[in-house]
Amino acid sequence: MDKVIVAIDESEESFFALQWLLLNLDMKSLNIIHVLEPFPHYVFPGVQVVFPATSITQSANRVRRENAEALLAHAAHMSARSARVKKANTYILEGDPKEMICEAAEEMHVDLIVVGSRGLGKIERAFLGSVSDYVVHHAKCPVLIVKPPDASPQ
């Protein structure tokens, strides 16, 4: 493969997907991304949208970005130890993860998207949605979903 993108979050499943990728595919370029979701706004019955104080938002965003940087540093370290990767890049993106993964893959002209599977059941998927499901149906390149070995079929 020339260019591959792998999406990383705090889950063990995403790091399992990265580990699987590093053990099984040769790549010229690996793009490791983490997507920060927008800071939530809250709605209470009978009240308009409530925005957190600016200082709270700034503090939370700083902590979230530091956590993202730590995740990506760990993923980059894993990639650097692999002989299968010629070059690895890390990116922090902001937005809806499922949409940003597809957009990044298209902008980077990757050959493959790799994501982990959280193993959501049918009901959870129906209510929460699934990033991997969305990516499979909307990406313009092949998508590989890596399930951990103990993931049972739903």
VMD Tcl script that builds the backbone (N, CA, C; Angstrom):
set m [mol new atoms 462]
animate dup $m
set s [atomselect $m all]
$s set {name element resname resid chain x y z} {
  {N N MET 1 A 0.839 -1.182 0.000}
  {CA C MET 1 A 0.000 0.000 0.000}
  {C C MET 1 A 0.885 1.247 0.000}
  {N N ASP 2 A 0.432 2.242 -0.697}
  {CA C ASP 2 A 1.167 3.502 -0.671}
  {C C ASP 2 A 0.780 4.338 0.543}
  {N N LYS 3 A -0.497 4.736 0.595}
  {CA C LYS 3 A -0.949 5.611 1.675}
  {C C LYS 3 A -2.101 4.962 2.429}
  {N N VAL 4 A -1.981 4.968 3.753}
  {CA C VAL 4 A -3.011 4.395 4.616}
  {C C VAL 4 A -3.319 5.409 5.702}
  {N N ILE 5 A -4.583 5.453 6.098}
  {CA C ILE 5 A -4.994 6.299 7.219}
  {C C ILE 5 A -5.586 5.383 8.288}
  {N N VAL 6 A -5.218 5.632 9.534}
  {CA C VAL 6 A -5.802 4.887 10.653}
  {C C VAL 6 A -6.310 5.912 11.659}
  {N N ALA 7 A -7.518 5.675 12.135}
  {CA C ALA 7 A -8.145 6.571 13.106}
  {C C ALA 7 A -7.926 6.014 14.506}
  {N N ILE 8 A -7.438 6.874 15.393}
  {CA C ILE 8 A -7.128 6.490 16.763}
  {C C ILE 8 A -8.004 7.302 17.723}
  {N N ASP 9 A -8.541 6.612 18.722}
  {CA C ASP 9 A -9.189 7.305 19.828}
  {C C ASP 9 A -8.691 6.665 21.117}
  {N N GLU 10 A -9.388 6.874 22.211}
  {CA C GLU 10 A -8.934 6.353 23.501}
  {C C GLU 10 A -9.177 4.853 23.661}
  {N N SER 11 A -9.872 4.249 22.740}
  {CA C SER 11 A -10.275 2.853 22.903}
  {C C SER 11 A -9.147 1.874 22.623}
  {N N GLU 12 A -9.204 0.754 23.305}
  {CA C GLU 12 A -8.261 -0.340 23.048}
  {C C GLU 12 A -8.426 -0.855 21.621}
  {N N GLU 13 A -9.666 -0.826 21.123}
  {CA C GLU 13 A -9.954 -1.340 19.790}
  {C C GLU 13 A -9.209 -0.563 18.702}
  {N N SER 14 A -9.089 0.748 18.870}
  {CA C SER 14 A -8.386 1.519 17.839}
  {C C SER 14 A -6.891 1.207 17.857}
  {N N PHE 15 A -6.333 0.995 19.033}
  {CA C PHE 15 A -4.912 0.648 19.100}
  {C C PHE 15 A -4.671 -0.786 18.647}
  {N N PHE 16 A -5.655 -1.653 18.845}
  {CA C PHE 16 A -5.536 -3.002 18.301}
  {C C PHE 16 A -5.510 -2.930 16.777}
  {N N ALA 17 A -6.337 -2.068 16.197}
  {CA C ALA 17 A -6.361 -1.899 14.736}
  {C C ALA 17 A -5.003 -1.397 14.238}
  {N N LEU 18 A -4.420 -0.429 14.947}
  {CA C LEU 18 A -3.095 0.064 14.565}
  {C C LEU 18 A -2.057 -1.049 14.666}
  {N N GLN 19 A -2.094 -1.788 15.747}
  {CA C GLN 19 A -1.143 -2.879 15.936}
  {C C GLN 19 A -1.285 -3.930 14.825}
  {N N TRP 20 A -2.527 -4.275 14.493}
  {CA C TRP 20 A -2.767 -5.238 13.418}
  {C C TRP 20 A -2.183 -4.717 12.104}
  {N N LEU 21 A -2.442 -3.460 11.826}
  {CA C LEU 21 A -1.952 -2.826 10.606}
  {C C LEU 21 A -0.426 -2.879 10.529}
  {N N LEU 22 A 0.236 -2.554 11.638}
  {CA C LEU 22 A 1.695 -2.525 11.665}
  {C C LEU 22 A 2.309 -3.916 11.522}
  {N N LEU 23 A 1.562 -4.941 11.885}
  {CA C LEU 23 A 2.057 -6.309 11.764}
  {C C LEU 23 A 1.777 -6.941 10.403}
  {N N ASN 24 A 0.793 -6.387 9.667}
  {CA C ASN 24 A 0.318 -7.093 8.474}
  {C C ASN 24 A 0.448 -6.375 7.135}
  {N N LEU 25 A 0.656 -5.078 7.115}
  {CA C LEU 25 A 0.708 -4.372 5.833}
  {C C LEU 25 A 1.972 -3.523 5.717}
  {N N ASP 26 A 2.565 -3.515 4.539}
  {CA C ASP 26 A 3.677 -2.617 4.243}
  {C C ASP 26 A 3.090 -1.323 3.684}
  {N N MET 27 A 3.595 -0.187 4.178}
  {CA C MET 27 A 3.058 1.115 3.767}
  {C C MET 27 A 4.182 2.097 3.506}
  {N N LYS 28 A 4.015 2.901 2.479}
  {CA C LYS 28 A 4.956 3.989 2.251}
  {C C LYS 28 A 4.654 5.148 3.186}
  {N N SER 29 A 3.360 5.396 3.413}
  {CA C SER 29 A 2.953 6.519 4.252}
  {C C SER 29 A 1.762 6.111 5.113}
  {N N LEU 30 A 1.920 6.298 6.418}
  {CA C LEU 30 A 0.837 6.028 7.360}
  {C C LEU 30 A 0.414 7.344 7.977}
  {N N ASN 31 A -0.860 7.679 7.850}
  {CA C ASN 31 A -1.421 8.889 8.434}
  {C C ASN 31 A -2.290 8.479 9.612}
  {N N ILE 32 A -1.869 8.879 10.803}
  {CA C ILE 32 A -2.592 8.536 12.027}
  {C C ILE 32 A -3.378 9.766 12.451}
  {N N ILE 33 A -4.698 9.609 12.551}
  {CA C ILE 33 A -5.529 10.774 12.900}
  {C C ILE 33 A -6.305 10.525 14.186}
  {N N HIS 34 A -6.549 11.618 14.867}
  {CA C HIS 34 A -7.437 11.620 16.036}
  {C C HIS 34 A -8.379 12.795 15.823}
  {N N VAL 35 A -9.662 12.559 16.013}
  {CA C VAL 35 A -10.646 13.612 15.781}
  {C C VAL 35 A -11.227 14.072 17.116}
  {N N LEU 36 A -11.102 15.376 17.367}
  {CA C LEU 36 A -11.713 15.981 18.543}
  {C C LEU 36 A -13.128 16.401 18.185}
  {N N GLU 37 A -14.083 15.891 18.923}
  {CA C GLU 37 A -15.465 16.292 18.683}
  {C C GLU 37 A -15.686 17.691 19.242}
  {N N PRO 38 A -16.605 18.446 18.660}
  {CA C PRO 38 A -16.885 19.792 19.172}
  {C C PRO 38 A -17.317 19.727 20.633}
  {N N PHE 39 A -16.948 20.768 21.379}
  {CA C PHE 39 A -17.344 20.834 22.779}
  {C C PHE 39 A -18.869 20.903 22.847}
  {N N PRO 40 A -19.493 20.093 23.684}
  {CA C PRO 40 A -20.960 20.027 23.696}
  {C C PRO 40 A -21.624 21.285 24.264}
  {N N HIS 41 A -22.786 21.566 23.731}
  {CA C HIS 41 A -23.656 22.612 24.264}
  {C C HIS 41 A -24.837 21.898 24.897}
  {N N TYR 42 A -25.370 22.459 25.928}
  {CA C TYR 42 A -26.426 21.775 26.658}
  {C C TYR 42 A -27.761 22.487 26.478}
  {N N VAL 43 A -28.819 21.689 26.400}
  {CA C VAL 43 A -30.160 22.234 26.279}
  {C C VAL 43 A -30.980 21.696 27.454}
  {N N PHE 44 A -31.601 22.597 28.176}
  {CA C PHE 44 A -32.464 22.220 29.285}
  {C C PHE 44 A -33.894 22.576 28.914}
  {N N PRO 45 A -34.874 21.797 29.362}
  {CA C PRO 45 A -36.268 22.091 29.019}
  {C C PRO 45 A -36.642 23.531 29.397}
  {N N GLY 46 A -37.242 24.226 28.459}
  {CA C GLY 46 A -37.696 25.596 28.696}
  {C C GLY 46 A -36.595 26.627 28.630}
  {N N VAL 47 A -35.375 26.233 28.276}
  {CA C VAL 47 A -34.241 27.151 28.237}
  {C C VAL 47 A -33.586 27.039 26.871}
  {N N GLN 48 A -33.073 28.134 26.397}
  {CA C GLN 48 A -32.331 28.108 25.143}
  {C C GLN 48 A -31.026 27.333 25.339}
  {N N VAL 49 A -30.257 27.216 24.299}
  {CA C VAL 49 A -28.980 26.510 24.371}
  {C C VAL 49 A -28.083 27.206 25.398}
  {N N VAL 50 A -27.451 26.418 26.261}
  {CA C VAL 50 A -26.561 26.950 27.289}
  {C C VAL 50 A -25.126 26.681 26.857}
  {N N PHE 51 A -24.346 27.726 26.763}
  {CA C PHE 51 A -22.944 27.591 26.399}
  {C C PHE 51 A -22.099 27.661 27.659}
  {N N PRO 52 A -21.135 26.762 27.809}
  {CA C PRO 52 A -20.254 26.834 28.968}
  {C C PRO 52 A -19.441 28.122 28.936}
  {N N ALA 53 A -18.991 28.565 30.094}
  {CA C ALA 53 A -18.168 29.766 30.173}
  {C C ALA 53 A -16.927 29.589 29.309}
  {N N THR 54 A -16.449 30.689 28.735}
  {CA C THR 54 A -15.295 30.646 27.842}
  {C C THR 54 A -14.089 30.017 28.510}
  {N N SER 55 A -13.829 30.352 29.775}
  {CA C SER 55 A -12.659 29.803 30.459}
  {C C SER 55 A -12.778 28.299 30.631}
  {N N ILE 56 A -13.983 27.808 30.875}
  {CA C ILE 56 A -14.203 26.361 31.001}
  {C C ILE 56 A -13.962 25.693 29.653}
  {N N THR 57 A -14.492 26.270 28.608}
  {CA C THR 57 A -14.315 25.722 27.263}
  {C C THR 57 A -12.839 25.691 26.889}
  {N N GLN 58 A -12.120 26.775 27.153}
  {CA C GLN 58 A -10.696 26.828 26.816}
  {C C GLN 58 A -9.905 25.781 27.600}
  {N N SER 59 A -10.202 25.633 28.881}
  {CA C SER 59 A -9.503 24.637 29.708}
  {C C SER 59 A -9.790 23.228 29.217}
  {N N ALA 60 A -11.051 22.955 28.943}
  {CA C ALA 60 A -11.432 21.626 28.464}
  {C C ALA 60 A -10.787 21.328 27.115}
  {N N ASN 61 A -10.782 22.298 26.222}
  {CA C ASN 61 A -10.162 22.099 24.911}
  {C C ASN 61 A -8.659 21.879 25.029}
  {N N ARG 62 A -8.010 22.592 25.950}
  {CA C ARG 62 A -6.571 22.415 26.151}
  {C C ARG 62 A -6.277 20.991 26.640}
  {N N VAL 63 A -7.062 20.517 27.596}
  {CA C VAL 63 A -6.872 19.167 28.123}
  {C C VAL 63 A -7.159 18.125 27.043}
  {N N ARG 64 A -8.219 18.317 26.288}
  {CA C ARG 64 A -8.557 17.375 25.211}
  {C C ARG 64 A -7.447 17.324 24.166}
  {N N ARG 65 A -6.883 18.483 23.808}
  {CA C ARG 65 A -5.804 18.531 22.827}
  {C C ARG 65 A -4.548 17.852 23.383}
  {N N GLU 66 A -4.233 18.067 24.654}
  {CA C GLU 66 A -3.079 17.414 25.274}
  {C C GLU 66 A -3.263 15.895 25.274}
  {N N ASN 67 A -4.474 15.433 25.581}
  {CA C ASN 67 A -4.761 13.992 25.541}
  {C C ASN 67 A -4.608 13.449 24.123}
  {N N ALA 68 A -5.100 14.191 23.145}
  {CA C ALA 68 A -4.980 13.774 21.746}
  {C C ALA 68 A -3.512 13.692 21.338}
  {N N GLU 69 A -2.722 14.676 21.749}
  {CA C GLU 69 A -1.294 14.666 21.429}
  {C C GLU 69 A -0.598 13.463 22.057}
  {N N ALA 70 A -0.985 13.115 23.283}
  {CA C ALA 70 A -0.391 11.949 23.951}
  {C C ALA 70 A -0.767 10.650 23.225}
  {N N LEU 71 A -2.036 10.538 22.818}
  {CA C LEU 71 A -2.470 9.356 22.062}
  {C C LEU 71 A -1.690 9.222 20.764}
  {N N LEU 72 A -1.567 10.320 20.056}
  {CA C LEU 72 A -0.860 10.291 18.779}
  {C C LEU 72 A 0.636 10.040 18.963}
  {N N ALA 73 A 1.213 10.557 20.031}
  {CA C ALA 73 A 2.635 10.300 20.297}
  {C C ALA 73 A 2.852 8.804 20.533}
  {N N HIS 74 A 1.951 8.183 21.277}
  {CA C HIS 74 A 2.047 6.742 21.518}
  {C C HIS 74 A 1.903 5.971 20.203}
  {N N ALA 75 A 0.948 6.357 19.383}
  {CA C ALA 75 A 0.734 5.693 18.096}
  {C C ALA 75 A 1.938 5.898 17.177}
  {N N ALA 76 A 2.519 7.091 17.171}
  {CA C ALA 76 A 3.690 7.367 16.341}
  {C C ALA 76 A 4.886 6.541 16.814}
  {N N HIS 77 A 5.023 6.389 18.123}
  {CA C HIS 77 A 6.105 5.564 18.676}
  {C C HIS 77 A 5.940 4.112 18.228}
  {N N MET 78 A 4.713 3.599 18.278}
  {CA C MET 78 A 4.451 2.240 17.801}
  {C C MET 78 A 4.838 2.114 16.327}
  {N N SER 79 A 4.482 3.104 15.538}
  {CA C SER 79 A 4.749 3.077 14.095}
  {C C SER 79 A 6.237 3.158 13.798}
  {N N ALA 80 A 6.952 3.950 14.583}
  {CA C ALA 80 A 8.391 4.119 14.358}
  {C C ALA 80 A 9.152 2.813 14.592}
  {N N ARG 81 A 8.620 1.957 15.434}
  {CA C ARG 81 A 9.270 0.673 15.729}
  {C C ARG 81 A 8.966 -0.389 14.670}
  {N N SER 82 A 8.067 -0.072 13.741}
  {CA C SER 82 A 7.675 -1.049 12.724}
  {C C SER 82 A 8.501 -0.869 11.454}
  {N N ALA 83 A 9.017 -1.975 10.959}
  {CA C ALA 83 A 9.765 -1.936 9.695}
  {C C ALA 83 A 8.828 -1.833 8.498}
  {N N ARG 84 A 7.539 -1.988 8.706}
  {CA C ARG 84 A 6.570 -1.972 7.601}
  {C C ARG 84 A 6.147 -0.556 7.192}
  {N N VAL 85 A 6.533 0.447 7.966}
  {CA C VAL 85 A 6.127 1.830 7.695}
  {C C VAL 85 A 7.351 2.647 7.312}
  {N N LYS 86 A 7.297 3.251 6.137}
  {CA C LYS 86 A 8.389 4.118 5.696}
  {C C LYS 86 A 8.302 5.483 6.380}
  {N N LYS 87 A 7.079 6.021 6.454}
  {CA C LYS 87 A 6.889 7.361 6.998}
  {C C LYS 87 A 5.544 7.410 7.706}
  {N N ALA 88 A 5.509 8.006 8.908}
  {CA C ALA 88 A 4.248 8.161 9.640}
  {C C ALA 88 A 4.028 9.631 9.982}
  {N N ASN 89 A 2.789 10.074 9.799}
  {CA C ASN 89 A 2.391 11.441 10.123}
  {C C ASN 89 A 1.216 11.371 11.079}
  {N N THR 90 A 1.121 12.344 11.976}
  {CA C THR 90 A -0.018 12.394 12.901}
  {C C THR 90 A -0.769 13.701 12.706}
  {N N TYR 91 A -2.096 13.605 12.893}
  {CA C TYR 91 A -2.962 14.768 12.706}
  {C C TYR 91 A -4.049 14.793 13.761}
  {N N ILE 92 A -4.325 15.981 14.277}
  {CA C ILE 92 A -5.488 16.193 15.128}
  {C C ILE 92 A -6.475 16.987 14.300}
  {N N LEU 93 A -7.664 16.421 14.128}
  {CA C LEU 93 A -8.721 17.078 13.366}
  {C C LEU 93 A -9.852 17.421 14.315}
  {N N GLU 94 A -10.693 18.343 13.922}
  {CA C GLU 94 A -11.838 18.722 14.747}
  {C C GLU 94 A -13.113 18.585 13.944}
  {N N GLY 95 A -14.130 17.979 14.584}
  {CA C GLY 95 A -15.421 17.801 13.937}
  {C C GLY 95 A -16.041 16.479 14.315}
  {N N ASP 96 A -16.991 16.046 13.519}
  {CA C ASP 96 A -17.649 14.764 13.725}
  {C C ASP 96 A -16.689 13.678 13.235}
  {N N PRO 97 A -16.298 12.734 14.106}
  {CA C PRO 97 A -15.289 11.747 13.716}
  {C C PRO 97 A -15.594 11.005 12.424}
  {N N LYS 98 A -16.798 10.540 12.261}
  {CA C LYS 98 A -17.104 9.742 11.072}
  {C C LYS 98 A -16.957 10.564 9.794}
  {N N GLU 99 A -17.386 11.810 9.834}
  {CA C GLU 99 A -17.270 12.667 8.655}
  {C C GLU 99 A -15.825 13.091 8.413}
  {N N MET 100 A -15.114 13.397 9.491}
  {CA C MET 100 A -13.734 13.857 9.350}
  {C C MET 100 A -12.809 12.749 8.839}
  {N N ILE 101 A -13.065 11.513 9.234}
  {CA C ILE 101 A -12.250 10.397 8.729}
  {C C ILE 101 A -12.409 10.298 7.215}
  {N N CYS 102 A -13.640 10.361 6.738}
  {CA C CYS 102 A -13.886 10.285 5.285}
  {C C CYS 102 A -13.279 11.475 4.550}
  {N N GLU 103 A -13.439 12.682 5.107}
  {CA C GLU 103 A -12.889 13.880 4.467}
  {C C GLU 103 A -11.360 13.832 4.411}
  {N N ALA 104 A -10.746 13.416 5.527}
  {CA C ALA 104 A -9.283 13.350 5.570}
  {C C ALA 104 A -8.766 12.338 4.560}
  {N N ALA 105 A -9.418 11.201 4.476}
  {CA C ALA 105 A -8.992 10.165 3.528}
  {C C ALA 105 A -9.062 10.676 2.100}
  {N N GLU 106 A -10.113 11.415 1.802}
  {CA C GLU 106 A -10.270 11.950 0.449}
  {C C GLU 106 A -9.212 13.022 0.161}
  {N N GLU 107 A -8.986 13.924 1.115}
  {CA C GLU 107 A -8.001 14.993 0.921}
  {C C GLU 107 A -6.577 14.451 0.815}
  {N N MET 108 A -6.293 13.381 1.558}
  {CA C MET 108 A -4.937 12.808 1.558}
  {C C MET 108 A -4.734 11.792 0.437}
  {N N HIS 109 A -5.806 11.484 -0.299}
  {CA C HIS 109 A -5.745 10.518 -1.399}
  {C C HIS 109 A -5.168 9.176 -0.941}
  {N N VAL 110 A -5.741 8.647 0.141}
  {CA C VAL 110 A -5.237 7.383 0.680}
  {C C VAL 110 A -5.807 6.192 -0.080}
  {N N ASP 111 A -5.097 5.076 0.038}
  {CA C ASP 111 A -5.516 3.840 -0.612}
  {C C ASP 111 A -6.392 2.980 0.290}
  {N N LEU 112 A -6.327 3.237 1.606}
  {CA C LEU 112 A -7.044 2.402 2.561}
  {C C LEU 112 A -7.285 3.170 3.853}
  {N N ILE 113 A -8.473 2.991 4.426}
  {CA C ILE 113 A -8.796 3.513 5.752}
  {C C ILE 113 A -8.885 2.310 6.684}
  {N N VAL 114 A -8.243 2.415 7.842}
  {CA C VAL 114 A -8.308 1.354 8.846}
  {C C VAL 114 A -8.918 1.930 10.111}
  {N N VAL 115 A -9.950 1.252 10.615}
  {CA C VAL 115 A -10.595 1.658 11.872}
  {C C VAL 115 A -10.807 0.419 12.736}
  {N N GLY 116 A -10.856 0.641 14.017}
  {CA C GLY 116 A -11.172 -0.439 14.942}
  {C C GLY 116 A -12.668 -0.569 15.081}
  {N N SER 117 A -13.089 -1.696 15.604}
  {CA C SER 117 A -14.509 -1.942 15.821}
  {C C SER 117 A -14.766 -2.032 17.314}
  {N N ARG 118 A -15.725 -1.267 17.783}
  {CA C ARG 118 A -16.062 -1.295 19.210}
  {C C ARG 118 A -17.013 -2.424 19.547}
  {N N GLY 119 A -17.562 -3.071 18.550}
  {CA C GLY 119 A -18.451 -4.191 18.815}
  {C C GLY 119 A -19.790 -3.780 19.387}
  {N N LEU 120 A -20.329 -2.659 18.934}
  {CA C LEU 120 A -21.651 -2.245 19.389}
  {C C LEU 120 A -22.691 -3.267 18.942}
  {N N GLY 121 A -23.645 -3.525 19.787}
  {CA C GLY 121 A -24.744 -4.406 19.419}
  {C C GLY 121 A -25.689 -3.697 18.460}
  {N N LYS 122 A -26.658 -4.416 17.948}
  {CA C LYS 122 A -27.581 -3.841 16.965}
  {C C LYS 122 A -28.359 -2.662 17.533}
  {N N ILE 123 A -28.796 -2.755 18.775}
  {CA C ILE 123 A -29.577 -1.667 19.380}
  {C C ILE 123 A -28.695 -0.447 19.606}
  {N N GLU 124 A -27.494 -0.652 20.147}
  {CA C GLU 124 A -26.579 0.472 20.358}
  {C C GLU 124 A -26.246 1.163 19.039}
  {N N ARG 125 A -25.987 0.350 17.993}
  {CA C ARG 125 A -25.675 0.922 16.685}
  {C C ARG 125 A -26.844 1.751 16.165}
  {N N ALA 126 A -28.067 1.270 16.393}
  {CA C ALA 126 A -29.247 1.984 15.900}
  {C C ALA 126 A -29.399 3.342 16.583}
  {N N PHE 127 A -29.120 3.397 17.888}
  {CA C PHE 127 A -29.297 4.658 18.617}
  {C C PHE 127 A -28.061 5.549 18.590}
  {N N LEU 128 A -26.886 4.963 18.705}
  {CA C LEU 128 A -25.662 5.745 18.791}
  {C C LEU 128 A -24.994 5.940 17.441}
  {N N GLY 129 A -25.271 5.046 16.513}
  {CA C GLY 129 A -24.565 5.083 15.244}
  {C C GLY 129 A -23.201 4.448 15.421}
  {N N SER 130 A -22.570 4.163 14.349}
  {CA C SER 130 A -21.268 3.528 14.387}
  {C C SER 130 A -20.352 4.270 13.432}
  {N N VAL 131 A -19.208 4.692 13.940}
  {CA C VAL 131 A -18.250 5.384 13.094}
  {C C VAL 131 A -17.810 4.472 11.957}
  {N N SER 132 A -17.474 3.228 12.288}
  {CA C SER 132 A -17.006 2.317 11.243}
  {C C SER 132 A -18.086 2.058 10.199}
  {N N ASP 133 A -19.330 1.931 10.631}
  {CA C ASP 133 A -20.430 1.708 9.693}
  {C C ASP 133 A -20.575 2.899 8.736}
  {N N TYR 134 A -20.518 4.109 9.281}
  {CA C TYR 134 A -20.622 5.314 8.461}
  {C C TYR 134 A -19.462 5.367 7.458}
  {N N VAL 135 A -18.247 5.118 7.947}
  {CA C VAL 135 A -17.071 5.201 7.085}
  {C C VAL 135 A -17.160 4.188 5.944}
  {N N VAL 136 A -17.597 2.972 6.258}
  {CA C VAL 136 A -17.736 1.949 5.215}
  {C C VAL 136 A -18.682 2.416 4.114}
  {N N HIS 137 A -19.765 3.074 4.495}
  {CA C HIS 137 A -20.775 3.472 3.513}
  {C C HIS 137 A -20.491 4.799 2.818}
  {N N HIS 138 A -19.578 5.618 3.350}
  {CA C HIS 138 A -19.364 6.938 2.761}
  {C C HIS 138 A -17.956 7.190 2.238}
  {N N ALA 139 A -17.002 6.376 2.599}
  {CA C ALA 139 A -15.624 6.584 2.130}
  {C C ALA 139 A -15.522 6.270 0.642}
  {N N LYS 140 A -14.598 6.937 -0.015}
  {CA C LYS 140 A -14.399 6.740 -1.454}
  {C C LYS 140 A -13.199 5.847 -1.741}
  {N N CYS 141 A -12.773 5.111 -0.713}
  {CA C CYS 141 A -11.676 4.147 -0.881}
  {C C CYS 141 A -12.010 2.937 -0.010}
  {N N PRO 142 A -11.270 1.849 -0.153}
  {CA C PRO 142 A -11.544 0.678 0.682}
  {C C PRO 142 A -11.367 0.984 2.175}
  {N N VAL 143 A -12.154 0.285 2.991}
  {CA C VAL 143 A -12.117 0.442 4.444}
  {C C VAL 143 A -11.908 -0.925 5.064}
  {N N LEU 144 A -10.975 -0.997 5.999}
  {CA C LEU 144 A -10.722 -2.224 6.733}
  {C C LEU 144 A -11.114 -1.994 8.182}
  {N N ILE 145 A -12.071 -2.797 8.664}
  {CA C ILE 145 A -12.479 -2.733 10.071}
  {C C ILE 145 A -11.807 -3.890 10.782}
  {N N VAL 146 A -11.010 -3.575 11.775}
  {CA C VAL 146 A -10.272 -4.598 12.517}
  {C C VAL 146 A -10.984 -4.845 13.834}
  {N N LYS 147 A -11.429 -6.085 13.994}
  {CA C LYS 147 A -12.096 -6.488 15.231}
  {C C LYS 147 A -11.101 -7.180 16.146}
  {N N PRO 148 A -11.131 -6.888 17.431}
  {CA C PRO 148 A -10.272 -7.622 18.369}
  {C C PRO 148 A -10.632 -9.103 18.352}
  {N N PRO 149 A -9.677 -9.975 18.667}
  {CA C PRO 149 A -9.926 -11.410 18.564}
  {C C PRO 149 A -11.091 -11.923 19.435}
  {N N ASP 150 A -11.369 -11.243 20.531}
  {CA C ASP 150 A -12.443 -11.703 21.392}
  {C C ASP 150 A -13.799 -11.101 21.055}
  {N N ALA 151 A -13.869 -10.316 19.977}
  {CA C ALA 151 A -15.151 -9.714 19.572}
  {C C ALA 151 A -16.048 -10.795 18.988}
  {N N SER 152 A -17.202 -10.945 19.579}
  {CA C SER 152 A -18.139 -11.957 19.084}
  {C C SER 152 A -19.027 -11.338 18.015}
  {N N PRO 153 A -19.438 -12.123 17.010}
  {CA C PRO 153 A -20.312 -11.597 15.957}
  {C C PRO 153 A -21.675 -11.203 16.517}
  {N N GLN 154 A -22.205 -10.101 16.002}
  {CA C GLN 154 A -23.505 -9.609 16.472}
  {C C GLN 154 A -24.618 -10.054 15.543}
}
mol reanalyze $m
mol bondsrecalc $m
mol representation Tube
mol addrep $m
